[in-house]
């Protein structure tokens, strides 16, 4: 990361692409009348996120955070009445393997703002996923489409929080010329910590179709973030960046295929895609060492994206 604009250019876009693929063995317990269902799962996810910094709509910095991590989840689904549904889900990650790549475009040696013309680049293979939690709550209503199909219309709220920290790393800088210097960072020293908080509201539909021994479901959700924020702490130069984003769209798509292998046991495979489109917002900068405080309007960018594959086991009684 370049030192002249690194602070401002370094955090802001745990944006873009968080790529998450999750292979999840799952066990689900249901009441006899299937009014209450509880499931828990253990999976593995691949997550990628991007963070960006802008000045007058020119990208000055682009950080890519990538992590692979096991994920444990629990879900409760019940029907207070014949057609009314309530669903709550929580998910957390642990024992992750992570990496961060930081690209910058410095005005002093700038060729263009194209991605391949970066002037400074560092990679940090020793990056920790300190926190990844997701929770959502949805209230819905079942509509009978035909004898074997149901459409659940629902809405609710979701919260996602992710925090990562990078250590050490190798950097290529443009000091006296274009990409003319290389530097190693102390692997024991924390460089940057980044946290993204994403509250959101959504509406969705879940279509279920039952066959003799197979059940197929497809779900879609469309929502918007509400007051999303991030915190970017640069430990080496004691600079803190806090950003508040304008509301932005997110989508979720999920499909599952269940196959009955016994009266009370089903095997299933599922695929899920989730994307938070890029958010833009204002940044408050605090240089604690120098005692300098600044406000940068529309300088922050952030986005998140995930893809999940899962295999599971469902037990009903």
N, C-alpha and C positions, 0 to 999 in steps of 0.2 A: 504494500500500500504506500502510495506516495505521501511524503510527510507534509508537503505544503497544503494539500487539500484533502488529505486522507480522512481527517476526522469527519468533515462534512460529507466527503464522498464515500465513506465506508459503510455507513449503515443506512439503510433505508430500503432495502428491497428484499428482505427475506421474501422476496416477491416471487413471483413468477412461477417457477416450476417446482413443486414439491412432488417428486415422483414416488409413490408408495405402492408396493405390491406386497400383498399379505397372504401367506399360506396358513390357514387356521383350522386346526382340529377343534371341533365344537361339540358340546353336549348340551342338550336342552331338555328340561323337565316340564311337563304340562299337567294341569289338573285333569281329572277324568272327563269333565265336560269341555275341556279346552278353553275355559274362560280365562285361566291364568297360565302363562308360560314364563319360565325363567331359563335363560341360557347363559353359558359362559364359554369363552374361547381363548385359545392361546395361538397366536399367529406370528408371522414374521413380515416386516414391512420394509420397503425401499422408499425413502423419502428424499425428495430434492426440493429446495426452495431457493428463490432468487431475491436479492435485495439490491435496490438501485438508488442512486442519488442524481438529482437533476439541477441544472442551472439554466434558467430561461428555456426549458424544454430540451436542452442538450444533456445527454447522459454523460455524467462525469465518472461514475463508479458503478460497477456491477459485481455483486458478490453472489456466489452460488454455494449454498449449503446443501450437502448431500449426506444422508445417513441410512444405515441398514440396522433394523432393530426388531427384536421380538416384541409383540404386543399382547397384552392380556385385556379381555373385554368381558363385560356382563350386560345382559339385556333383560328387561322385565316388560312383558306385554300382557294386558288383561282387558276384559270387556265388562264394564260395570253394568251395561244393559245388552240387549240382544245385538244391537248394531253399533253402539258406541265403543271406541277403542282408545286405550291409553298405552303409550310405549315410551320407555325410558332406557337409555343406553349410556354406558360409560366405558372409556378405553384409556389405557396408559401403556407407555413403552419403558423398556429397561434393557441394559447390557447392549448398548448401541455401538456400531462402528460408523464413524463420521469423518467428513472431510469438508474443507472450505477452500474455494478458489476466488481470488479477488482480482478484478481487472479495473484499471483506471486509465483515464484519458487526460493527461496533463497539458494545459495550454502551452507551456514552454516548448515542447517538442511534438506537438500534435500534427499528425499528417491528415487525419480525418476522424470523424466520430463513428466510422464503421467498426464493428466488433473486432475484426482482425488487426486493426491499427492501434490497439492499446499501447500505451506508453509505459505502463507499470503493471506488473503481475506478480502475485505471490500465491503459493499453495501451502495448505496447512493440513497435513495428513493426520496430525494429532488433534482432533476436534472432538469434544464431548457433547453428547445430547444430554443436557441436564434435566430437561423436563419435556414431556409430550403427553398432554391429556386432552381428551375429547369427550364431551357429554352432550346429549340432546334429549329433548322431551317433546312428544307429539301427541295431539288429541285428534282423533279421526272418527269417521263414520263409514260403515260398510254398506255398499249398495250391491244388491244381487243383480248381476248381469244376466245370467241364465242359471240352469240347474248345476253347472259345474264351474262357474266363473263368478268372482267377486271383485269389485272395485272399491278400494278404500281411499277416501279423500281425507286428507289430514293437513294440519299446520302445526307449527311449533317453534321452538327456540333451540339454538345450538351455541356451544362455546368451545373454542379450540385455543390452546396455549402451548407454544413451543419455545424452548430456550436452548441455545447452543453456545459453546465457548471454544475458541481456537487457541492452540499453544504452538510455540516454535514456528517452523516454516522456512521456506526458501523464497527469495524475492529477486526479481529482475527489475531494475530501475532505469529511468532515463534521467541521468544527472547532467553530464556535460554533453552528451549526445543521445541518440535514439537507442534505448535498451543497452546502455553501455556498462552497467554495473550490476553485480550480483551480491546478495547478502544473505547470511544465515541467521536465524533468530534462535535464541536460547529455548530449547524444548521444555524447560521447566517454568517458563514465564508465560502467563496468560496474556494473549494479545487483544482479542475482541470478544465480548459477550453480546449476544443478540437474542432478544425476546420479542415474540409477536403474539398479541392478544386479539382474538377474533370472535366477538359476540355477533350473532346473526339470527335473523328470523327467516322462516321458510314456509312454503306451501308445497304439497306433493300429492302424488297418486301412487297406489300400489295395486297392481292387477295380479290376481291369483287364479289359476286354472288347474283343476284337479282331474287327473285321469285315473285309470284303475290302480296303478301302483306308483304313479309319478305325479308330482305337483310342480308346476312351473310358476315363478313369480317374476314380475318386472316392476321396478319402482323408479320414479323420477321426482326430484325435488328442485325447486327454483327459489332462491332467496336473496337476501341482501345483508351485507355486514352493517352493524350499527355501532358507531363509535369505536372502530378498530384503532389500536395503538401499537406502538413498538418502542423498545428501549434498546439503545446501542451504546455500550460502554467500551471505550478505548482505554485500556489499562496502561499502556505504555506512555501515553501523553496526558493521562488524567482528564480526558474529555468525554462528556456524556451528551448523547443525542436522544431527545424524546420527540416522537412524531405522533400526530393525530391525523387520521385519514378520513377522507370523504367516504360515504357509503358506496359500496361496489357490489356487483352481482356475483353470486356463486351458484354452481349447479352440482347435483349429485345424480348419478345413474347407477342402478344396481339390478342384477338379475341372478336368480337362483334356480337350480334344478334339483328337486328332491326325489329320491327313489326309495320306496318301501322295501325293506329286506325282512321285516317281521311286522307283526301287528303293532308293535310299540317302538320300532326302530326304523329310522330313515337315514340314508346317506345323502349328502348334498354337495354340490359344487356351486360356487358363486364368483361373480366378478363385479367389481365396483370401481367407478371413476368419480373423482371429485375435483373441482377446480374453483379456486377463488381468483377471479380476474384481477388484473393489476389495479391497485388502489393508489391514489395520489393524495398527498397531504402536506401539512406544514411541519416544520422542524424547529425545536427550541434547542440551542446548543449552549452547553456550559463548559468552558475551559476552567476547570477548578484550580489548576496550577497558576494560571495567569490572572484569575479572577475576572475573566471576560465572559459576557453572556450575549448571545445573538439570537435573532429570530429570522428564519429563512422560509418565506411563503412558497408553497407548492414545490418544495424541493425533494420530497420523499416519495418513494415508490415501493410497493410491496405486493406480493402475490403468492399463492400457494396452490399446489396441484398434487393429486395422488391417484394411484391406480392400485387396486387390491384384487388378488386372487385367493380364494379360500376353498378348502375341502373340509367337510364337517360331518358330524354325527349328531342326529337328533333323536332323543328318547322321550316318549310321551306316555303319560299314565294319568 
